[in-house]
Amino acid sequence: MTAFPGWITAVLLRLGAPDTQGNVTFMSQWHLHEQSSCAFNPLNTTLKRFGGTNCVHVSGATYVQRYPDATAGTSATVATLQEPQYADILRALKSGDPFAVFYAQSVANDLRTWGSGTFATWYLNHLTAQPAPPPPTSSGATPPTPATRATTAWRHLLKAIDRDVPGELRESARIRARILHR
């Protein structure tokens, strides 16, 4: 495996995500499940930018890339995570604890799109259980308690309700009006 020192902190910083125990556990486990063998590419991105060269064949004309240095590898990982098809992974990382989000199934779907099906399964199996002990972080963050995770999940649920329900109610009323009109 070819992770480089500080890669998690560098990726989180560039994404604008906090360096928390939940994020470190998520990223560490993802890397372990990827079993990366390509230089400076801890999550096996296939992005052909930042000086990437073909390393491991995935399918068709797609290859996991090797990058020339840590800066290029970090840039490629960040750029890939910012692509629209990985929006829920990015949102979970920005929340500070991907294990406490109410949209975990969407995160797992994004992981499968990435090509990380085994990690997606591991992730879903570790939502209610205490995450595996992660390596220590430079920030010294402590793992969240189940109560903290529940409170965070509740806050996310309330925000989603506040954001989504009014629009859904308007759409429902519009459909009902069309049906009554007919």
C-alpha positions as CSV (number, residue, x, y, z in Angstrom):
1,M,0.0,0.0,0.0
2,T,1.4,3.4,-1.0
3,A,-0.1,5.9,1.4
4,F,2.3,8.8,2.2
5,P,2.7,10.5,5.5
6,G,0.1,13.1,6.2
7,W,-2.1,12.3,3.2
8,I,-5.4,12.2,5.2
9,T,-4.8,15.5,6.8
10,A,-3.7,17.0,3.5
11,V,-6.8,15.7,1.6
12,L,-9.2,16.8,4.4
13,L,-7.6,20.3,4.5
14,R,-7.9,20.8,0.8
15,L,-11.5,19.6,0.8
16,G,-12.4,21.9,3.7
17,A,-13.3,19.0,5.9
18,P,-12.4,18.8,9.6
19,D,-9.6,16.6,10.8
20,T,-11.7,14.6,13.2
21,Q,-11.5,11.0,14.4
22,G,-14.5,10.0,12.4
23,N,-13.0,11.3,9.2
24,V,-9.6,9.8,9.9
25,T,-11.2,6.4,10.6
26,F,-13.2,6.6,7.4
27,M,-10.2,7.6,5.2
28,S,-7.9,5.1,6.9
29,Q,-10.3,2.2,6.4
30,W,-11.0,3.2,2.9
31,H,-7.3,3.1,2.1
32,L,-7.0,-0.3,3.7
33,H,-9.8,-1.7,1.6
34,E,-8.4,-0.2,-1.6
35,Q,-5.1,-2.1,-1.2
36,S,-3.4,0.6,-3.3
37,S,-0.1,-0.3,-5.0
38,C,0.2,2.8,-7.1
39,A,2.6,5.5,-6.0
40,F,1.0,8.5,-4.1
41,N,-2.5,7.2,-4.8
42,P,-3.9,6.0,-1.5
43,L,-7.6,5.7,-2.7
44,N,-6.8,4.3,-6.2
45,T,-8.2,7.3,-8.2
46,T,-8.2,6.9,-12.0
47,L,-7.9,10.6,-12.7
48,K,-5.5,11.2,-15.5
49,R,-4.2,14.6,-14.4
50,F,-1.5,16.0,-12.2
51,G,1.2,13.9,-14.0
52,G,-0.6,10.6,-13.4
53,T,0.5,7.6,-15.4
54,N,-1.1,4.2,-15.9
55,C,-0.4,1.8,-13.0
56,V,-3.1,-0.9,-12.6
57,H,-5.7,-1.8,-15.3
58,V,-9.3,-1.5,-14.0
59,S,-11.5,-2.0,-17.1
60,G,-11.6,-0.9,-20.8
61,A,-9.1,1.9,-21.1
62,T,-9.3,2.8,-17.4
63,Y,-6.3,2.6,-15.2
64,V,-5.6,3.5,-11.6
65,Q,-2.9,6.1,-11.8
66,R,0.5,6.5,-10.2
67,Y,1.5,10.1,-9.3
68,P,5.0,11.6,-9.3
69,D,4.8,13.0,-5.7
70,A,2.5,13.6,-2.7
71,T,1.3,17.0,-3.9
72,A,0.1,15.5,-7.2
73,G,-1.5,12.5,-5.4
74,T,-3.3,14.8,-3.0
75,S,-4.5,17.0,-5.8
76,A,-5.8,14.0,-7.8
77,T,-7.6,12.6,-4.8
78,V,-9.2,15.9,-3.9
79,A,-10.2,16.6,-7.5
80,T,-11.8,13.2,-7.8
81,L,-13.7,13.6,-4.5
82,Q,-15.1,16.9,-5.7
83,E,-16.7,15.3,-8.8
84,P,-20.5,15.4,-8.7
85,Q,-20.9,11.6,-8.5
86,Y,-19.1,11.6,-5.1
87,A,-21.1,14.5,-3.6
88,D,-22.4,12.4,-0.6
89,I,-18.9,11.2,0.3
90,L,-17.7,14.8,0.3
91,R,-20.7,16.0,2.3
92,A,-20.1,13.2,4.9
93,L,-16.5,14.2,5.2
94,K,-17.4,17.8,5.7
95,S,-19.9,16.8,8.4
96,G,-16.9,15.6,10.5
97,D,-18.2,12.1,11.1
98,P,-19.2,9.9,8.0
99,F,-20.4,7.2,10.5
100,A,-23.1,9.5,11.9
101,V,-24.8,10.8,8.7
102,F,-28.4,10.0,7.9
103,Y,-27.6,9.5,4.2
104,A,-25.1,6.7,4.8
105,Q,-26.7,4.6,2.1
106,S,-26.0,7.4,-0.4
107,V,-22.4,7.5,0.8
108,A,-22.1,3.7,0.2
109,N,-23.6,4.2,-3.3
110,D,-20.9,6.8,-4.0
111,L,-18.2,4.4,-2.8
112,R,-19.5,1.7,-5.1
113,T,-19.4,4.2,-8.0
114,W,-15.8,4.8,-7.0
115,G,-15.2,1.1,-7.3
116,S,-14.9,0.5,-3.5
117,G,-17.7,-2.0,-3.0
118,T,-15.9,-3.9,-0.2
119,F,-15.3,-0.7,1.7
120,A,-19.0,0.4,1.1
121,T,-20.1,-2.9,2.8
122,W,-17.6,-2.4,5.7
123,Y,-18.8,1.2,6.1
124,L,-22.5,0.2,6.3
125,N,-21.7,-2.5,8.8
126,H,-19.9,0.0,11.1
127,L,-22.5,2.7,11.3
128,T,-24.2,1.6,14.5
129,A,-21.1,-0.2,15.9
130,Q,-18.2,1.7,17.3
131,P,-15.7,2.3,14.4
132,A,-12.5,0.2,14.4
133,P,-9.7,1.9,16.3
134,P,-8.0,4.4,13.9
135,P,-4.4,5.4,13.9
136,P,-3.7,8.5,16.0
137,T,-4.2,11.9,14.4
138,S,-2.0,14.9,14.6
139,S,-4.9,16.9,16.1
140,G,-5.4,14.4,18.9
141,A,-9.2,14.3,18.3
142,T,-11.2,11.9,20.4
143,P,-13.7,9.5,18.9
144,P,-17.3,10.6,19.2
145,T,-19.5,8.8,21.7
146,P,-22.7,7.1,20.5
147,A,-24.7,9.9,22.1
148,T,-22.7,12.5,20.1
149,R,-23.2,10.6,16.9
150,A,-27.0,10.3,17.6
151,T,-27.2,14.0,18.3
152,T,-25.3,14.8,15.1
153,A,-27.5,12.5,13.0
154,W,-30.7,14.0,14.6
155,R,-29.4,17.5,13.6
156,H,-28.8,16.4,10.1
157,L,-32.2,14.8,9.9
158,L,-33.9,18.1,11.1
159,K,-31.9,20.1,8.5
160,A,-33.0,17.7,5.8
161,I,-36.6,18.0,6.8
162,D,-36.4,21.8,6.9
163,R,-34.8,21.8,3.5
164,D,-36.7,19.1,1.6
165,V,-40.3,18.9,3.1
166,P,-41.6,22.4,2.1
167,G,-40.7,21.7,-1.6
168,E,-42.2,18.3,-1.5
169,L,-45.4,19.6,0.0
170,R,-45.6,22.3,-2.7
171,E,-45.0,19.6,-5.4
172,S,-47.7,17.4,-3.8
173,A,-50.2,20.3,-3.8
174,R,-49.4,21.1,-7.4
175,I,-50.0,17.4,-8.5
176,R,-53.2,17.3,-6.4
177,A,-54.5,20.5,-8.1
178,R,-53.8,19.0,-11.6
179,I,-55.6,15.8,-10.7
180,L,-58.6,17.7,-9.3
181,H,-58.6,19.9,-12.4
182,R,-58.9,16.8,-14.7
